[in-house]
């Protein structure tokens, strides 16, 4: 347990930041999962729309500092690669 006042404050700040980041991380995972599920199905128009929504959410997470920009770029790339592969079939 923290003994210094500054350490106690840092624990509180970290907890607050963790809760804040968790919201955005969870949202991005939800949107990416929705996009992947639709890509596995038949409706590719809905899958493309879901992929765009997921990309927007990933960009929001980057702007909030929750995700690193390269991490989001990798996820977006893989998402679009999977969509294009589904379209090719």
C-alpha positions in Angstrom: 0.0 0.0 0.0 1.2 3.5 -0.7 2.6 5.5 2.2 3.2 8.9 0.6 0.5 11.4 -0.2 1.7 11.7 -3.8 1.7 7.9 -4.2 -1.9 7.7 -2.9 -2.9 10.5 -5.4 -1.2 8.6 -8.3 -3.1 5.4 -7.4 -6.4 7.4 -7.6 -5.4 9.0 -10.9 -4.4 5.6 -12.4 -7.7 4.1 -11.4 -9.6 6.9 -12.9 -7.6 6.7 -16.1 -8.0 2.9 -16.2 -11.8 3.2 -16.0 -11.8 5.9 -18.7 -9.6 3.9 -21.1 -11.6 0.8 -20.5 -14.7 2.4 -22.0 -13.0 3.2 -25.2 -11.1 -0.1 -25.5 -14.3 -2.0 -24.9 -16.2 0.1 -27.6 -13.5 -0.6 -30.1 -13.5 -4.3 -29.4 -17.3 -4.4 -29.8 -17.3 -2.6 -33.1 -14.4 -4.7 -34.5 -16.1 -7.9 -33.4 -19.4 -6.8 -35.0 -17.5 -6.1 -38.3 -15.8 -9.5 -38.2 -19.0 -11.3 -37.5 -20.7 -9.6 -40.5 -17.7 -10.4 -42.7 -18.2 -14.0 -42.0 -21.9 -13.8 -43.1 -23.4 -13.1 -46.5 -24.3 -9.4 -46.3 -21.0 -7.6 -47.4 -22.7 -4.2 -47.6 -23.5 -4.3 -43.9 -20.0 -5.7 -43.3 -18.4 -2.7 -45.1 -20.5 -0.3 -43.1 -19.6 -2.0 -39.9 -15.9 -1.9 -40.9 -16.2 1.9 -41.4 -17.8 2.3 -38.0 -15.0 0.2 -36.4 -12.4 2.3 -38.1 -14.0 5.5 -36.7 -14.0 4.0 -33.2 -10.3 3.0 -33.5 -9.5 6.5 -34.6 -11.4 7.9 -31.6 -9.4 5.6 -29.3 -6.2 6.9 -30.8 -7.2 10.5 -30.4 -8.1 9.9 -26.7 -4.7 8.3 -26.1 -6.1 4.8 -25.4 -4.5 3.1 -28.3 -1.2 3.7 -30.0 -1.6 4.9 -33.6 0.3 2.0 -35.1 -1.8 -0.5 -33.1 -5.0 1.1 -34.6 -3.4 1.2 -38.0 -2.6 -2.5 -37.8 -6.2 -3.4 -36.7 -7.7 -1.3 -39.5 -5.4 -2.9 -42.0 -6.4 -6.4 -40.9 -10.0 -5.5 -40.9 -10.0 -4.2 -44.4 -7.8 -7.1 -45.6 -10.4 -9.5 -44.3 -13.2 -7.5 -45.9 -11.5 -7.5 -49.3 -10.8 -11.2 -49.0 -14.6 -11.8 -48.3 -15.5 -9.7 -51.3 -13.1 -11.7 -53.5 -14.9 -14.9 -52.7 
